[in-house]
Amino acid sequence: MPRSSQCPLELCRRAVRMVAEVRPDYDTEWAAMKAVAQKPGVGTTETLRKWVRQDEIDADTRPGTTTEESAQVKR
């Protein structure tokens, strides 16, 4: 998943997993993302939303350009 240089890859992955784990506790996915984004180091809710969407694309559950495809184009 693409990430900013300010966020370590493992933190990004953990934040995405946390959204999936806490999603049942909230009325909307956005509310779950907002709660997770308040954790130290995660950043904004919009940034987390982008990470979640890219993770869904990489998992082939959402259409779009995967991280690997993007890397190939850049090369």
Contacts in CASP RR format, 6 or more apart in sequence:
PFRMAT RR
TARGET T0000
AUTHOR 0000-0000-0000
METHOD contacts of the structure
MODEL  1
MPRSSQCPLELCRRAVRMVAEVRPDYDTEWAAMKAVAQKPGVGTTETLRK
WVRQDEIDADTRPGTTTEESAQVKR
1 12 0 8 1.000
1 13 0 8 1.000
1 16 0 8 1.000
1 51 0 8 1.000
1 54 0 8 1.000
1 55 0 8 1.000
1 58 0 8 1.000
1 67 0 8 1.000
2 54 0 8 1.000
2 67 0 8 1.000
2 70 0 8 1.000
3 9 0 8 1.000
3 12 0 8 1.000
3 51 0 8 1.000
4 47 0 8 1.000
7 41 0 8 1.000
7 42 0 8 1.000
7 43 0 8 1.000
7 47 0 8 1.000
11 41 0 8 1.000
11 42 0 8 1.000
12 51 0 8 1.000
15 36 0 8 1.000
15 37 0 8 1.000
15 39 0 8 1.000
15 42 0 8 1.000
15 48 0 8 1.000
15 51 0 8 1.000
16 48 0 8 1.000
16 51 0 8 1.000
16 52 0 8 1.000
16 55 0 8 1.000
18 36 0 8 1.000
18 39 0 8 1.000
19 29 0 8 1.000
19 32 0 8 1.000
19 33 0 8 1.000
19 36 0 8 1.000
19 48 0 8 1.000
19 52 0 8 1.000
22 32 0 8 1.000
22 35 0 8 1.000
22 36 0 8 1.000
23 29 0 8 1.000
23 32 0 8 1.000
25 32 0 8 1.000
26 32 0 8 1.000
26 35 0 8 1.000
29 52 0 8 1.000
30 45 0 8 1.000
30 49 0 8 1.000
33 45 0 8 1.000
33 48 0 8 1.000
33 49 0 8 1.000
33 52 0 8 1.000
34 45 0 8 1.000
36 42 0 8 1.000
36 48 0 8 1.000
37 43 0 8 1.000
37 44 0 8 1.000
37 45 0 8 1.000
37 47 0 8 1.000
37 48 0 8 1.000
42 48 0 8 1.000
53 62 0 8 1.000
54 67 0 8 1.000
56 62 0 8 1.000
57 63 0 8 1.000
57 64 0 8 1.000
57 65 0 8 1.000
57 66 0 8 1.000
57 67 0 8 1.000
58 66 0 8 1.000
58 67 0 8 1.000
58 68 0 8 1.000
65 73 0 8 1.000
END
